[in-house]
Each structure stands twice: as structure tokens, then as C-alpha cells.
């Protein structure tokens, strides 16, 4: 059997085994992952529908609370100024329902006597039909009628003559929740399935199918079909009884895309195998072997001088000549690979720029998170509740004068707290906007970096460092003692890159100074570079944990970190590359693990900076 034939058979066998192995691996590993993702998405879509219903229920609860926990409504339930309350608050009925965004409302006194009712289907107290009749005849008996309530409003779903609806049942009590309930308020709103579907983007339906609902399991079930995944759960009514089955449908586009990708991958592998075998067959037929002796000498020469050049074969048309031609083709491929390696190095550089930008964005997000937490701390939930209760009692004409004086004093004190909180909100909002602008600059500047077009401008370094320090440490509450030289100094560089370098240095310094009683970060000096007076060196020192002398260079390596508990090491590596891109450099100085470390950033001076006081 000829060599060409053996080679073709061997390559065909390898490719066939590779195609089968890849197909098996993809089907056993990748495809199930697509199925898992789809099932997880189906469950999340189902949860989104339930959350939409819960949000509507919370809105209904708030509407019921506005009326039920109201002194005027309490008097109405007890029969005090009932007609006045009907005329001023409940009339016209359709307007009252529209104001609280409900479809039906029913008022009972403590004896379960119907006081007033209205529904969007024009049912009312006089003619309790439709939605009103559904609520009046509801089997549910609220515990407040027997005096055993816990003060909470109960919400849930019910089935009405108009379809499924959300119901809120609330005791009618005074605004301060004292005394026995004077009655019960029921408010209902028809479940707007179209609105929930539009809000969530999920197709779903309710099944009120009697026995199938009663026999349904409480746990959610997921059924995977050929085109869709169905997620079903049992919905109970306000009385805790099975009401309906909620079924949501999710498409299986992802698994289809996965299957198509696997099929295309196998197809392309088969096509590649066919092309390779065909090319190899043509190649072996046209070029077999070159002259062995000449190739041996040529190989020895290549080893001696380290250069790969084409072999000048003889005109003899035999196997040795064809082998020499193969070697020449290999030499060309090596040269092409060398060029491709250079292009690959450029792409890797771009990737590092992108990674560095993401690292800097994460650093800028840290103060935003802290500012957001401070915003949440300004207004406590209990203070808001107390303030609202005080306002309600002040507006109540029955509040005693001595109680009213105390309430006024409390409101006055709260007003001062509110004014202070407003100032703090404005300050925190400005800080968040500043951090957001910084992130926006990073992202927009990334396009400049990828094009290797780093635009330079004149920058006053002290002002830039102060702004970055405020943004970095202002959100942490750390007491950092930051000092700068008295005289201004100007450098030539890119403001976006320089802000990111400074932010990385400050973040690393802050982490290194954890545990210090008085964290101190000092811009020790601005000095002209000893080797070249056109460059300015900015030394930033901290009193943190320091850097071992043998690690002063390693800290700038990609993936290296001096702290074992911290992963990454991207910051200083990126900073060094960024400084180099601006024509400068960055290095570290330290006496060991104590007392701290100094990072020195060397940048080109702006032409205007020579007149400003720069330390020699």
C-alpha cells in the first residue's frame, strides 16, 4: 500500500473518531446544560407571574388600609355622621372606586350588617348583585368580627361571578389602632391577567377545573415538551383552600439553538475533514519526497544559524525532491505563524485593556454602593410610620389639646430631621452622579485605548488626586489623612487613564491600611525625574502593611497579589501598562512589611508646568 493511501486512511480514521467523540461529548454535556437553563428560565418566569399578582395584592392592601385605619371611617361604621360620610367620601360610588383603584368595596359594621357597597358593574347596597353580592355572600368570616384579630389586613384570591379577583379584608379601627374594631371593610379587584402578562412578558393561564384543582399537589411541577416548558403550581384562595392551577408557558428556543449548533459543529467538522483529506491527498500525490541528502545538509545549516530558508532542490523528479518541497512549505508556514503571533499579542493587549477597564469600573462601583446604603439609612421605616401617625392625629379634631402640643413638638423636631436628611440626600446624590460620570468616562475612553490613540492634555495633578481620593474614601467613612505639596504641578497625559490609575492606587492603599489606628496616605513629593527633567515623579506613600523587598517587581505582574485572601492582581498590572501607554512608568518602593509602601508614578510634564514649584 502506498504512503499516500496509508496517510489518507489514518487521517480519515482520526477525523471519524474525532467527529463521533465530539458528537457524544456535546450531546452528553452541552445539550443537558441548555435544558437546565431553559427549565430554570421557566421557573423564573412562573415566579415573575406570582410576583406580579403579589404586587397587585400589595396595592390593594394599601387601598384598604387607607380607609380601614381612618377615624372618620371608624365613626361611619359606628353610625356617627354616617350620612355625611357617604356624601362626602363615598359618593359618587364610581368615583370612590376609581380613587382607590378597586372594582368593588363593601362596608360592614361589627354586627355584620351591610352599611354600604358598590361595584364597577353598578351593583350597590340597594341591589347587591354581581361583585357586591359575591363579597356580601362570601363564606369568609374575618376574625375581627369576633374580637380575635391581630390588627393585620388579610389579602388573597377569590372566585367571583366576573372571574378571579384579589380581595383585601381589613378591620375598621381608629387610626391609632385603639379600641375594638367597629366593623370590616372588604375591597376587591378583578385579576387583570392581560396587564400581568404585558408586565412580565410571560404567557400563563388559570385552570379552575374543580376536582383537578382539589387533587393537585402543593409543590410546583415542571413539564418539558417538544416546543414549550410548562410550569404549574397550586393557587389557594383567601380561606386557604385550593382555588386554581396557575400554568405558565416558556418557549424552548435555547435548546433548539443548542441542537442546531451541535449539528452545525459536526457538519463543519465533517466538511473540514473532507477538505483536509482532499488537500492532503492532492499534496501527497503532487509532492512526495525531496532529496534526503540535500535536506540533511539544509537542516544542519538551519540548526547552526537559527534561520529557516527554502531548500534549493535538484531537478530530479523523485521522492527526495518532493520531501524538500514539503520542507519549504513548512518554512513558509512558520514565517506566517510568526506574523500571526505578533497579531495575537496585539489582541491580547487589547484584552488586558478591557480587563483593566472592568477592574476600574468595579472600583468605582464600591463608593456608589456605600452611598446607596447611606441613602437607605436616612429614613427609617419606624420614623416614617411615627411621623404619619402624628400627622393623622393632628388632623383629627378629636385629638386632645395637650396631646396636640406634644405632636406639634414632635413634628417640629421631625421637620429638622427631614431638612437635614434632604441636604444629605442631595450631597449623596451628587457623589453618586460623580462616580457615575467617572464610570462613563472609563467606558467611553475604552474605545480610545483599543485604537492606541491615547489623547494627552494638561492636568493639574493635585486637583485630580484630591477628587479621586474623595470619591474613593468618601464612601467608606475611613478617616484618611491625605496631604499634598503646596505648589501646583502640571503633567501631560490622559485624564481618564490617570483617574483610573489613581483610583487603583488609592484602593490598594486603603486595603493595605486596614487595621491602622490612623490611616495615613501622603503625596510625599512631586519631583523632577533625575534622568530626564521633562518628566515628573509623583510619590504616593501609605502606612499600611508594606511590600516585601523581593516582591517590589512581582506586584505588577498579572494575577499577583500581596494579600493571600484577595484574588485578581489586575489593578497594578493594568496601572503599569496604562502609565507606559502615556509614555510614563510606575514602580514601588518599600522597606519591607513596615512601615508602609510608596508607589511612584512618572509622567511627562506639561510645557506650562515649569513655572510652578516642583521639588527637585
N, C-alpha and C positions, 0 to 999 in steps of 0.2 A: 504494500500500500504506500502511495506517495506521501511525502511530508505534508503537502498542501491538504490532502484529504484527511490525514490524521488531525491536523490543526483545526480544520473546519468541524470535524466530528467532536473534538474535545470542546471547542468553543460553543458549539450548539448544545452539548450536554450541560455545560456550566450555565449557560443562559436559561435553558429549560428548567434546571433545578432552581435557579435564582428566581425565575418568574413564579414557579409553584410555591417556593418558600415565602416570597413576599406576599403572594395572594393569601396564603394561610395566615401569616402574621397579621396582615391588615384586617382580615375577617375576624380574627380572634381577639385582637387588641383594640384597633381603631374603631371599628364599627360599633362594638358594645359601648364605647365611650360616647358616641353620638346618641345612642339610645338613652344612656343615663342622663345626658344633658337635656334631651327632649322631655324625659319624664320629670326631671327637676323643674324645667320651664312650665310644664303642665301643672305641677303642684303650686308653683308660684302664681300662675295665672288664676288658679282657683282661690288662692289666698287673697289675691287682689279683689276678686268679686266680693268675698266675705268682708274685706276691709271697707269696700265701698258701701256695703249695707251697714256696717258698724258706724261709718261716718254719718250716714243719714240718720241712724238711730241717735247718735250723739247730738245732732242738730235738733231733732225732735225733743230730746230730753231738755235741752236748753230752753226751747219754746215753752214746754210745760212748766219748767221751773220759774220762768218769768211771771206766770200767772199764779201758780200754786203757792209760792212763797211771797205773798203780797198781802199787806194788811187790808187793803180795800177788798180784795177777793175773799179774804177771811170773813170780813163783815158781811159780804154778799151771801156767803154760804150760811151764815147765822141769821140771815133775814134782815140785817141792818142796812138801810138805804139800798135795798135790792133793786128797786125800780130805777133809781138814779144810776146805779152801776150798769144796769142793762142798757140804758140810753146813752151813757157817756162812753162806755167801754165795749159793749158787746153789739152795738148797733152801728151801721147795718151788719148783719151776720157775715155776709160775704167779704166785707171789708176787714172784719176782725180776723177771719180765717186767712185772708191774704197777708195781713200784717205779721202773723206768726208763722206763715208758710206751712199751714197744715190743711188737711182736707176735711176733718171733722173734729168737733170739740164737744164734750159733754160734761156738765157740772152736776154733781150730786151733793146733797147735804149729808150729815152724819147718820141720818135715818134712811139713807139710800133712796131718798125722794129726788126725782128729777127736777132740777132748778132751771136749767137752760141747755139747749143743744142746737147745733147747726152743722150742716154738711154741704160740700160743694155740689151735691146732687139735689140741693134745695130742700132736703129733709130737715125737720126742725123739731122743737119741743112739742109744738101743737100736733104735728103729724109725724111721729117718729117712725119713718120708713128708711129704707136704703141704709146708708152708712150709719146714720144716727141709731136706727133700730139694731144694727149689728153691735154697736157698743153698749146700748141700753140693755140688750138681752145677753150680753156676754156672760159666760159662766164664771169668769174670773171674779173673785171677791178679794179686794185689796185688804191686807191685814190692818190698815189704819181704821177701817170701819169697826173693828173690834178692839181698837186701842193697843194693838200689839206691834205696831210698825216701828221700824228703826230709823225713820227720818229720811230714807233714801227714796229716790224715784226709780220705779221699775219699768224697764223697756223690753220689748220683744216683738215677735211677729205673730199675726193672727190671719185667719182666712175670713174675708168679708164677701158680701154679695157682689162687690166690684173687683174682687181678686185679692191677692196678698197685700197686706198693709203692715206698717210699723206702728206700734202702739206704745204710748207712754202713760203710766198711771202714777199720779202724784197726790200726796195728801195736801189738803188746803190748810196751811198753817200760817201763823204770823211770820213776818219777815225775820224775827229773831228766834223762830222755831220754839217758842214757849207755848205751854198750854196744850190741850188736846186738839187734834185735827177737827175742823168744822165740816169737813166733807172730803170728797175725792174728785179730782179732775182727770178726765181721760182725753187725750189728744191722739189722733191717728193721721197717718199719711200713707196714701197708696204707694206701693213699691214701684218706683219708676225704673223698670228694667232697661228701657232704652237709654236712659241717662247713665245708668251704671255701665252698660255696655259701651257707650260712647266714651265715658271717662276712662275705663280700663282697657278698652280695645279687645275684650275677651268675649267670645260667644258662649252663652250659657242659657240654661232653661231650668224651670222648676217643675217637678212632677208631683202632683197632688194625688197620686194614684192609690189611695186607700190602703189596701192590705199590703201592697209592695212597700209602702212607706212604713207601716207598722212593723214589718218584719225586717227592715233594713238594719244593718249593723251600724254602730255608732262610729267606728273607725272609717276613715276615708278609703275608698277603693279607686284604683287606677287601672284602666283597661286600655291596652295598646292595640290599636287596629292598624290596618294597612296604610291608611291615609291620615288618621287622626288619633289622638290620645285623649281619652275621656277620664275626667277626674270627678268622682261623685262623693258627696258627703250628706249626712242627715241633718236637716234643719229642724229644730224644735221650736214650739210656739212659746208664748209668754208664760204659759202654765207648765212648761217643762215636758210637754207631750210631743211625740213625733208629728211634724206638720207637713214637710215636703222633702223631696230629694233634689239637691242642687247639683246639676251636672254641667261642667264646663268643657269646652272642646278646644283643643290645641292642634295645629297642623304639624305634620311630620316632614317639613321641608328640609330640616337639617340632616335627617337620616337619608333622604333622597340624594341630597348633595354629597353626603359621605359615600354612598354606594356608587354614585356616578364618578366621584373622584377616584375610588378604588379601581373601578372598571377602566377608566382612562389611564390610570397609572400602569395597570397591567398591559393595556393595549400599547402604550408608548414603549414599555419595556420590550414587548414582542417586536415592535417596529424597529427599535434600536438594535435588538439582537439580529434581526434580518439584515439591517443596513451594515452592521459591523461584520457579520459573516460574509455578506456580499463583497464589502470593501476588502476584507482580508483575503477572500478567495481570489479577487482580481489582483490584489497586491502580490500574493504568493505566486500566482501564475506569471505575472509580468516581471517581478524582481525576486530572484530566489537567493542566490549566494554570491558574494564577491570573492575576489582572490584572497585566500586566507593569509598568505604570507605578507601581502601588502597591508592588509588590515592589522596584522600583528605589529608591524613596524609603526603604523599610524597610531595605534593605541599607545605604544610605548612613548611616542613623541607627545601625545596628548597628556600622558601622566607626567612627563618631565616638565613641560612648560605651563600646564594647567589650562590650556586653551583647546577648545573643540572646533576643529575646522573640517571641511569636506575632504574626503579621500579621493585622490585622483586615480581612478581605476584604469585598467588597460582596456583595450577594445575587444578583448576576448569575450565572446558571448557564452559564459558558463556560470555555474553556481557561485563561484567565488566573487565574480563581478557583481552579481545580484546582491550578495551579502554586503558588499561595500556600499552599494546604493542604499540599502536599508540603514546602514550606519549614518550616511549623510542625511537621510530623512530624520533620524533621531537627533542629530546635531541641530537641525533647524527647529525641531520641536523644543529642545532645551532652551534655545535662544528665545523662542516665543513665550515659553513658560517664565523666563526671567522678566520679560516685559509685563506679563500678566501679574507676576508677583509684585512688581512696582505699583501697578494699578490697584492690586488688592491692599497693599499697605496704605494707599491713599484712602480707600474706602474704610479701612479700619480706623484711620484718623478721624474721618467724619463720624463714625460710630462713637468714638470716645467723646467728641464734641457733644453729640446728642446725649450720651450718658451723663456727661458733666452738667449739661443744662438741666436734666431731670433732677440731678442731685441738688442743684442750686434752687430749683423750684420747691423741692421738699423742705429745704432750709427756710425759705420764705413763707411756707405754709405754717411753720411752727408758731410764729407770733400771731398769725391770723387765728389759729385755734385758741390761743391763750386769750386774745381779745374777745373772741366769741364767748368763752367761758365767763369772762368778767361781765359781759353784757347780760348773760343769764343770771348772774348773781345780784344784779342791781335791783331787780324787782322780785321779791319772794312771793310765792303763791299766798301764804298766810297774810302778808301785809295787804295784798290786793283784796283778799276776802274781807279783812277787817275794815279797810277803807270803804269798800262798797256797802258793808253793813252800817257803818257810821252815816253815810250819805242817805241810805234808806230811812234810818231813824230820824235824821234831821228833817227829811221831807214829810215825815209822819206828824200830823198836827196833834196827835195824842201823846207825843213824847213829853215827859215832864220837863219843866224849865231847868231844874238842877242837872238832869241828865243831858239836856241840850247844851248847857255850858261846857260840860266835860267833852261832849262830842265836838263842839266848836274848837276847843283847845287841841283835841287830837287831830282834827282836820288841818288846823294851822300848822301843827308840827309836821304832819304828813306833807303839807304843801312845801315846806322847806326841804324835806327829804326828796320830794318829787323834782324840785328845781335843781337840787344837787345831782340827782340821777340823770336829768336831761343834759346837764353840762357834761357829765361823764359819758353819756351815750354819744354826744357829738364828738368828744375827744376820741373815744374808741373807734367811732365810725371813720374819722379822719385817718386814724392809724391803719385801720383795715384797708381803706382806699389807697393809702401809701404803699402798703405791702402788695396790694393787687396790681398797682401800676408797676411795681418792681417786677412782679412775675410777668406782666405783659411785655415789659421791655426785654426780659430774658428770652421769651418765646419769639418775639419779633426779631430780636437780634440774632437768633439762631440761623436764620437764612443767610445773614451776612457771613457767619462763621463758616457755613458749608461751602460758600463760594471763595473762601480765603480772602475776603475783602474786608479787613478789619479797619474801619474808619477811625482816624485819630482826631482828637480835639483837645483844646487846652482845658485842664481840670485843676481846680484848687483842691489839693489832696486832703487838707484838714477838714473842710466842709463835707466832702464826700464821706470820709471816715466817720465823722460825727453823726451824719444822717443814717448810715448803715448800722452804727452801734446802737442808736436809739431804736431802730426798727428791730434789731436782733435781741437786745437785752430789755427793751421796754416792756415786752410782753411777759417776761419771766418773773418780774418783780425782784430780780437779783440786784444787790447793791454793789455795782461795779464802779471802781474808781478809775475813770478814764482821763488821761492827761495828754495834751498835745503841746508842741513848741509854740511860742508866742507869735512868731512871724509866719505869714502865709507862704506857701510853696506851690508852684505850678508844675505839672507834668504834662506830657503829651501822650495820650492813649485813648482807648475806647471806654466811655463811661459805663456802658452796660457790663462789659467784661470786668472792669475794675471793681464795680459794685459786687459782682459775684465772687471775685477773689477775696475782697474784704469780708463779705458775709461768711465765707467758708472759714477764714482765719479766725473770726470772732466766735463762730460756733464751736470750733475746735478748742479755742482758748477757754470758752465758758465750760465745756465738758471737762477740760483739764483742771479747772479751778474749783470743781465740786468738792466741798468739804473744807475749803479755806474760810476762816472766820471773816476776813476782809478781802474778798476777791479784788485783785488789782490788775488792770490792763493799761499799760503805759506805752504811748508812742514815744520811745526813748529819744530818738533824734531823727532829723532829716539831714542827710549829709551827702556831699558830692562823692561820686564813686572815685576811689583812689586811682584807678587805672584810666578813667576817662571822665573828665569834668562835665561832659554833656549828659551824664546820667545822674539821677538822684536815687539815693538809697533810703528807704523808709523802714525803720526798725520798730517792730511791734512786740513788746515783751509782756509776759504774764507771770504770776507767782503760783502756777499750777504744779502738776506732778512732774513736769520736765520730760526731756527726751534723753535716753542713754546715748553717750558719745558715739557708740558704734552703730546707732540707728539714725543718725542725722541725715544720711542719704536715703536710707531704706524707706523713710516715712513718705517719700514722694513716689514710691513705686506703686503701680496699680494693684489694688487689693490688699495693701498692707495697712495695719492699724496698730498703734502702741497699746491700745486697750483690748484685752482679750475678750471682754464681753460685747464688744462692738464689731459688727461686720461691715464690710464695704471698703474703706480706704480709698474711695474715689475722689474725695474732696481735694486733698493736697496734690494728688496726681494731676487732677484737672487744672488746678490753680497754676502748677508749674508749667503745663503746656500752654495755658492761656497767657501767662506772662511772656513766655517765649514767642507766642504769636504776635504780641505787641512789641517785639524787639527787646524784651527785658528778661529778667530771670528771678527766681525765688529760691531761697535756701534757708536752712535752720541752723541756729546756734544754741548750745546749751552746755552747762557744766555737769550735766548728769540728771539724776532724778530730782534734785533740788538745786537751786530754788527757782524752778520755772524754766521757760524756754523763750527764745526770741526768733521770730520769723522776719527775714529781711527781704524786702521787695525792691528790686532795682528796675527803674523805668527811665525813659528818656525825658529830660527836662524840656519844658516848653520854652520857646525863644524869649518869652516875656518874663520868665522866672528868674533870670539872672539878677534882676534888680531887687529881688525880695531876699530877706535874711535867711540864708541857707547855711546851716552849720557845716564848717569844713571838717 
